[in-house]
Structure formats: structure tokens, C-alpha cells
Amino acid sequence: MSVPRVLVLRALGLGDLLTGVPALRALRRGLPDHRITLAAPRALEPLALLSGAVDEVVHSVELAPLPPVGDVDVAVDLHGCDPASHDLLRPSRPRRLLAFAHPDSPDIDGPPWDREEHEVRRWCRLVSWYGFPADPGDLDLPPPPCASPAPGAVVVHPGAAFPSRRWPPERFAAVAAALRDDGHRVVVTGGPGETALARRVVEGAGLDPGADLSGRTGPLELAALVREARLVVCGDTGTGHLATAYRTPSVLLFGPTPPAWWGPPPGRTRHRVLWAGRRGDPHGRVPDPGLLAIPAPVVVDTARRTLALHHNSLETT
């Protein structure tokens, strides 16, 4: 007899994967005899498997047709809220399709979508609705099976998926230079498409060229780097969610999306969020005015205070 399969759609970015981990783990607990297949981008496969919440990953990108996976008992839409994502799961002919309700998908009996909800709680609420109790705090990741390329460093990550979420590189450089001058080792990260941006930060801060780790860390190496970091400074990005998953102290720059939607959950006191209180287009082509309202000296001061608090807490434990 074949093992029943759960097919979960979340073909988005790193932050999306990490915010979906509590819901995925709820499915894992509730369906222990099923094989859980996650449809997600190829680059995220190592971290998805590291989470322990899924058994395999089929490679997919946002709103593209899914590859065939065989018989599906339960399909779960952790991707969107309407037929654009619902219909990607229908060709697998699942016995049950778990998703948010939408007028154009009358066969789906799920809960209503709430635009103002935090991303973690949203998907926990969805699977809980269907009988799989989820804990929004279940975000921690186990250690990756590799060493950090820069243990104890301050990690500066200037990139983001869209220009509206990218704080100017010269400001990241000012922060990196100040923390280097304080005596910290500072490294700069970025994906393969962010090497030019990272180089601008490294050169602008006057860092050694070896501080540029952009394009040189795969998902597990980045996870190890963040886990062993002294501090992470970045925008509203997947790297920030890695800091949350590893409880690494962080300074996170938000704008145009409010941190109430995508920020660290309450109670994780090692994370400091800076937000000007303005909303905008998270997919915009230029830096959001609210993000630009955060000055570099404020970030430097917040980083120093966060580092001092973390250092003091280590001394007292």
C-alpha cells in the first residue's frame, strides 16, 4: 500500500518559507503517516528539509504549474487566498483541499482571509481551522550541518526582494563602518544577484574585500552564519527571519510593510525593529519613503545598544 501524500504549496521566498514553518509542523504532527511534499523554489530545499516539517520538496516558482507528484490525499494552499493558487493544486485531484475561502472557489470551506494578520498567525489559523493546531511560536530551526564562514561576526545584509524594501547601500556602509570601528568583525551578505550591491557596501565602509560573502553562501551556510552571528542588520528580508529562527540579535529595518505583518513575534526580545509608521508598496521600484525616513545614526545607535544588551546577558548567564 502506498503512503498517503500531502501536497503543500508555498512557492515563494526564504521569509515565506520560514514564516510557514509552524503551520507545516502542525500538518506534520497531525498527519504522521503521510508523506509531506512541499512545492517551493529549488534554492529553499535544504532549509525546508532542515526544518523537519516536510519529507521532500518539488521545485516550483510562484504561480507556475506544479510538477506531477502522484496521488494526493490532502492538498494545502499556504501560498495565497484565491483561485490563482487554489487552482494550481486541483490537477493533483486531492481528496481534500485546505485553503482560505474565496467567492470564486465555492467548494472550499476554509476561513476568511484577514489582510491585517501577521503572516505566521495567518497560516497557523488556516491549518488550525481544519483541525491541525499550530503554535505561531514554533519558528526555531535546528543547527545546520555545516560551519559558519564567520562565527561571531556582525552580519550586514543590504539586499531585499524589491527596491522598495532596500535601505540605501551608503547607509548600510555607514553602519558597517561604525561597527567595524567599534571593534566588531563585520561581513556583508547577499545572493548571487546582489554581489554588486554588497560590494558597494563593503567598499563604502572600507572593509577588507574578504568581508564580502555575497554569492558565496548557500542556504545552509547562510543559516550557519546567522546562527553564529553576534548581530544581524538587515531590512524586511529572509535573512531577518533566519535571525528570528535562530534567536540571533537583530536590527530590522521595516518599510513599506508594517512589522505587525512580517516582523518578529512578540516576546523575542533580541530583535529590534525600526519602522517610521508609514505603509507603501512592498513591490515598488524605488526605496519606500518610510524606509528612507530611518537615518543611519539611529540604526548605529540601535545596533550598539542591542550588542551591549546581548553581551551583558551572556555575562550574567
N, C-alpha and C positions, 0 to 999 in steps of 0.2 A: 504494500500500500504506500502511495506517495505521501510525502509530508505536506500538509496544507500550507499555503503560502499567503502572506500578507504583502501587498504591494503598496508602498508609501511614496507619494510624490512630494519632493521638496528640492526641485532642480534650480536652486538659487545659489547665493554666495556663502562665504565662510560664516559670517554673522548669522545668516539664516539657518544654517545647519546647527550652530551651537545653541541658538535660542529654541530650536526644535527638539533638543536632546531630552528634556523632561517628558515631553509628550511621547517621543519614541520609546523611552524607557517604560512608560506606563503601558504601552502596547506590548512590549517585551514581557513585562510581568503578567499581564492579563492573558496573553496568548503564548504560554511557554512551549507548547507543542507545535507551533507554527514556525515556518522559515520566514524571516522578515527581510524583504528585499526593498532597498531604498533606491529610488530614481533620483540621481544627483550628478553634478558635474564630476568628471573623471578626477580632477585635482583634489577633490574632497574625500575620495575613497579612503585614504589612510586614516584620517581623523574620524570619519564615520565608523569605521571598524574599531578604532581605538575606544570609542565611547562605550562599546559593549552592547549597544542598543539594537544593532542590526547584524544580520548574518552575511549579507552580500550587498554590493552596490552595482546597479546597472547604470551605465553612463548616459546622461541626458542633460540637455540645456533647457533654459526657460521656454516653456510653451511649445517645445518641439515634440513630435510624435514619439512615444516611448517604444523601445525595442520589445519584441515579444519575450515573455518570461515564462510561458506555460500557464497552467491552470492557476487561477487566483481565487482564494476563498474570500478574503476581505481586502478591499482597496481603500486607502485613506488619503484624502486630499489635505496635505499640510502645506499647500502651495498658495492657494487663492480662495476666492469666495464666490465664484460664478462659473458658468459653463465653460469658460476658456480653459480652466484647469480641470473641472469635473469631467469634461468630455475626453480628456487625454487618458483617463482611467477606464472609460467604458469599453474600449476594444478588448480589454482583458476579460470581459464578461464576469466580473466578480459576483459572488453570491450576495455580498453586502458592499455598499459604497458609503463610506463615512465622510461627511463633508458639511460645510455650513449651508444653511438653507438659502435658496435664491428663487425668485418667482419664475425664472426660466428653466429651473430644474425641479419641477413639481414632484418628482419621485424621491427627492432627498428630504429626509425628515429631521435634519440637523438643527442646531441652534442658530439664532440670528447673528449676523456679523456686527461687531462693535468697533468702529473706526478708532475710537479713543482708547482702546485697550492696549496694554503692554503686550509686545509680541510674544513673550514667553507665556503669559497668562492666557492669551488668545488660544493657543494650540492646546494648552492644558485643559482649558474649558471645553474645547471641542471633543477631545477624546474622553474626558470625564462624562460628558453628556451621553456618550454611547456606552458607559459602564466600565471605563478604564481610568480609575482615579489617578490623577497626576499631581506631582509636587512641583510647583514652579521653582523651588529652591534646589532641585536636583540637577544642578548645572555643572558640577565638578567633573573634570576629566582625570583619568589615571595618568601617571607619568608616561611619556612616550619612550619607545625602546631605542633611544639614541641620546648622545650627549649634547649639551648646549655648546654652540660655537663661541659663546662669550659669557660664561657664567658670572653673575654678579654685576653685569653691565646695566646702564640705563639705556633702554630701547626707545628710539625715536622713529615713529612710523608716519611719514608725511602723506602717504597716498590715501585715496578713497575711491570708491567705485565711480563717482560722478564729481565733476568740478565744483558743484555747489557745496560739497562737503569737504573740500580741500582747503585747509588753512594755508596761507601763503608760505612758500618754502623759505623765504628770507626770515619769516618769524620763527619757523621751526629751527632754522640755523642759529638765530639769536638764543633760543632756549638751549640748544645743544652746546653752544659755546659757553654759556653761563654755567651749565652743569659740569662741563669739562673743566672750567676754571675753578670750580669748587672741589676738584679732585676726583670726580667720578669718571669711570670709563664709559664712553658714550658710543653706541653703534646705531647705524641707520639702516632700516629695513625697507623692503619693497618687493613687489612681484616682478616677474620678467618684463612687464610693460612699464615699470616705474623706475627703471635704472637711471634715466636722465634726471628725474625728479630727485631721487636720492642723492645723486652726485651733486646737484645744486646745493643741497643741504650740507653735505659733507664739506664741500669746498667753501661754502659761505660761512661755515662755523670754524674753518681752519683745522678740521680734524685730519688725522692721518688717513690716507687712502684705504688702509686696511679696515677702517671703521665702516666702510660701505659694504653691507651684507646683501644689498638688493640683488635679486635674481640668483642668489646663491643658497637660499634656504628653501627646501621643500616643506610641505605641510608639517611633517613630524619634527623637522629641525627647527622650524619657527615655533612650534609648540614647546620644544625643549628650551629654546632661547627665552621665550616669555616666562615659562615656569621658573627658570633660574635667574630671572632679571631682578634687579634692585627696584626698578620703576619702569613703567611703560607710559610714554606720552604720545597720544595719537588722537585722531578725530573719531567720528562715528563709523567705525570700521570693524571688520572681523578680528583684527589684532586686539582691539579693545575687548571683544568678547572672549578671546583667549585669556586675557588678563583676568577677567571675571571667573572663567572656568578654573584657573589655577590660583585664584585669590592673590594675585600679584598686585602690589600697589600700582595705581594708575592715575593719570590725569587725562581726562577725556574731554575733547572739545566738541560741543554739540551746536548744531545749526546746519540746516533749517528744520531738522526734525527734533521734536521735544524729547528729552531724556525719559519722560514718563512713558514713551512708546518703546524706546530701544535702549535705555540706559541700564546700568547695573541694578539689580533688585535691591529694595530697601534692606538695611541690615548688614550689607557688605561694606564695612567702614573703611576699607583700604582704598576705595575708589573715590576720586574727587571729580565731579562733573562741573564743567563751566559752560554756561548757556546764557545768552543775552535775553532769553524770553521771547524771541521772535520766531515765527514759523515762515517757511517758504517752500520752494520746490526742491524736494530731495534729489530730483533728476536734472537739475538745472545745469546750464553750460558755463556758468561763471560762479565764483565763490559767493555764497549767500551773504547778504548784508549783516544778518545776525551773527554769522560766524566771524566776519571781519570786525565786528564790534568787540571781539575778545583781543585785548592787546598782549603783546609778548611779555611785558613785565609782570602782568598778572599771572601768566602761565608759569613763568620762572619762580615767582613767589610761592604759588601753589605747589609746584614740584618740590621746592626746598622744604616746605612745611610737611609735605607728605613723606619725603625721605626722612626727615627728622623724627616724625611720629613713628614710622616703621622701625627706624634704628633704635629708638627708645623702647619700643615694645619688645624687640629682640633682646635687649639688655636686661629686661625685667622678667623674661620667661626662663 
